[in-house]
Amino acid sequence: MRARFAFGIKSLFTCVVFNSMLLAAFFIVLKSLLTGFHQWFDPFASGQAAGLPEDLQLAVNNVLQWVGQLEQYLVLALFGTGALITAVMWLFILAHGRRLEKVSTARSVDTPTVGAAAVAAVLSRPEEDVRFAQKAPEAAIQMLAILQRQGRLLDFLQEDLSAYDDAQIGAAVRNIHAGCKQGLGEHVELRPIYEAEEGSQITVNAGFDATATRLTGNVSGEPPFAGVLRHRGWRVVHVELPQLTPRQGKDWIVAPAEVEIS
């Protein structure tokens, strides 16, 4: 309500100022025209131009009388016209503003947004209850299934390694690494962000992509920055995953259970 009142006052003030300037300019122009008109026709009315026919002299006097009445009510006519135009403009702006407000309100209802209260409610939940679901996680499920099928990655990550010594874990990791690398290479093409070897000196020039290069250590001043490449980074160039069947996209089976029948 307060916003509507403020909008109404501002729009009224704008209309008054705009029309006042416009009417002032119109008044100056009209006054100049009337002054020039008097310079041309006043001599005929004062008898300085002798020999005019009586009918023409009467017409000139009538015109000058009409112009005199116009000058008498000129300010009042301009003020009334300006007030009427200002009122019409103001009402039009108010009506248009209310229509835009209704459209904006309808859009905000159709497209709900996550407000601060909703975010606070999510963050206040226990850690195990917080879930952020994507609209289409099928590709991630596919990639997990590929890494599980090729390298048994999920089995390794879900295994309790506290019962094994380092030598046993190292032997298992070699096979997992080989299988996962093969599965990843078949479906995802990766390319390092920097071609230089890790540990070498590089220069990060001005205008670098902050999403592709993360600066660490003593970062101060403006680029270019000179530093040591600790990690080359990875960029996905191409992804090609198998086509999912409708049931695969629905069930989200990463790895089927295996039952041996005797």
PEBEL-V45824 format. One record per backbone hydrogen bond with DSSP energy under -0.5 kcal/mol. CO is the residue of the C=O (numbers start at 1). NH is the residue of the N-H. E is the energy in kcal/mol with one decimal. If there is no record, write none. Layout:
# PEBEL-V45824
((CO & NH & E) (CO & NH & E))
This chain:
# PEBEL-V45824
((1 & 5 & -2.1) (2 & 6 & -2.2) (3 & 7 & -2.4) (4 & 8 & -2.5) (5 & 9 & -2.3) (6 & 10 & -2.5) (7 & 11 & -2.6) (8 & 12 & -2.2) (9 & 13 & -2.5) (10 & 14 & -2.3) (11 & 15 & -2.3) (12 & 16 & -2.5) (13 & 17 & -2.4) (14 & 18 & -2.4) (15 & 19 & -2.6) (16 & 20 & -2.3) (17 & 21 & -2.1) (18 & 22 & -2.1) (19 & 23 & -2.9) (20 & 24 & -2.3) (21 & 25 & -2.0) (22 & 26 & -2.1) (23 & 27 & -2.6) (24 & 28 & -2.1) (25 & 29 & -2.1) (26 & 30 & -2.6) (27 & 31 & -2.6) (28 & 32 & -2.0) (29 & 33 & -2.1) (30 & 34 & -2.3) (31 & 35 & -2.1) (32 & 36 & -2.2) (33 & 37 & -2.1) (34 & 38 & -2.3) (35 & 39 & -1.8) (36 & 40 & -1.3) (37 & 41 & -2.4) (38 & 42 & -2.5) (41 & 44 & -0.6) (41 & 45 & -1.3) (42 & 46 & -1.9) (43 & 48 & -1.7) (43 & 49 & -1.0) (44 & 47 & -0.6) (48 & 50 & -1.0) (49 & 52 & -0.6) (53 & 57 & -2.4) (54 & 58 & -2.3) (55 & 59 & -2.1) (56 & 60 & -2.4) (57 & 61 & -2.1) (58 & 62 & -2.2) (59 & 63 & -2.4) (60 & 64 & -2.5) (61 & 65 & -2.1) (62 & 66 & -2.3) (63 & 67 & -2.4) (64 & 68 & -2.1) (65 & 69 & -2.0) (66 & 70 & -2.1) (67 & 71 & -2.4) (68 & 72 & -1.8) (69 & 73 & -1.9) (71 & 74 & -0.5) (73 & 77 & -2.5) (74 & 78 & -2.7) (75 & 79 & -2.5) (76 & 80 & -2.4) (77 & 81 & -2.6) (78 & 82 & -2.8) (79 & 83 & -2.3) (80 & 84 & -2.3) (81 & 85 & -2.6) (82 & 86 & -2.6) (83 & 87 & -2.3) (84 & 88 & -2.3) (85 & 89 & -2.6) (86 & 90 & -2.5) (87 & 91 & -2.5) (88 & 92 & -2.1) (89 & 93 & -2.4) (90 & 94 & -2.4) (91 & 95 & -2.4) (92 & 96 & -2.5) (93 & 97 & -2.6) (94 & 98 & -2.3) (95 & 99 & -1.9) (96 & 100 & -2.2) (97 & 101 & -2.1) (98 & 102 & -2.1) (99 & 103 & -2.1) (100 & 104 & -2.5) (101 & 105 & -2.4) (102 & 106 & -2.4) (103 & 107 & -2.1) (104 & 108 & -2.2) (105 & 109 & -1.7) (106 & 110 & -2.2) (107 & 111 & -2.2) (110 & 112 & -0.6) (113 & 115 & -0.8) (115 & 119 & -2.1) (116 & 120 & -2.5) (117 & 121 & -2.1) (118 & 122 & -2.0) (119 & 123 & -2.6) (120 & 124 & -1.6) (122 & 125 & -1.2) (126 & 129 & -1.6) (126 & 130 & -0.6) (127 & 130 & -0.8) (131 & 133 & -0.6) (137 & 141 & -2.1) (138 & 142 & -2.6) (139 & 143 & -2.2) (140 & 144 & -2.2) (141 & 145 & -2.3) (142 & 146 & -2.4) (143 & 147 & -2.4) (144 & 148 & -2.2) (145 & 149 & -2.5) (146 & 150 & -2.6) (147 & 151 & -2.0) (147 & 153 & -1.3) (148 & 152 & -1.7) (152 & 156 & -1.8) (153 & 157 & -2.5) (154 & 158 & -2.3) (155 & 159 & -0.7) (156 & 159 & -0.6) (159 & 161 & -0.9) (160 & 163 & -0.7) (161 & 164 & -1.5) (165 & 169 & -2.0) (166 & 170 & -2.7) (167 & 171 & -1.9) (168 & 172 & -1.7) (169 & 173 & -2.5) (170 & 174 & -1.4) (171 & 175 & -0.9) (172 & 176 & -2.0) (173 & 177 & -3.0) (174 & 178 & -2.0) (175 & 179 & -2.4) (176 & 180 & -2.6) (177 & 181 & -2.3) (178 & 182 & -1.9) (179 & 183 & -2.5) (180 & 184 & -2.7) (181 & 185 & -2.3) (182 & 186 & -1.4) (183 & 187 & -0.8) (184 & 187 & -0.8) (184 & 188 & -2.7) (187 & 240 & -2.9) (188 & 190 & -0.6) (189 & 237 & -3.0) (189 & 238 & -1.2) (191 & 235 & -2.4) (197 & 200 & -1.8) (200 & 229 & -2.6) (202 & 227 & -2.2) (203 & 205 & -0.7) (204 & 224 & -0.6) (204 & 225 & -2.5) (205 & 208 & -0.9) (208 & 210 & -0.7) (209 & 212 & -0.9) (209 & 213 & -1.7) (213 & 215 & -0.5) (217 & 219 & -1.4) (218 & 220 & -0.7) (225 & 204 & -3.3) (227 & 202 & -2.6) (228 & 230 & -0.9) (229 & 199 & -3.6) (232 & 193 & -0.7) (232 & 194 & -1.4) (233 & 193 & -0.8) (235 & 191 & -2.0) (235 & 237 & -0.6) (238 & 189 & -3.2) (245 & 249 & -2.2) (246 & 250 & -0.8) (247 & 251 & -2.9) (248 & 252 & -1.6) (252 & 254 & -0.7) (257 & 259 & -0.5) (259 & 261 & -0.6) (260 & 262 & -0.5))
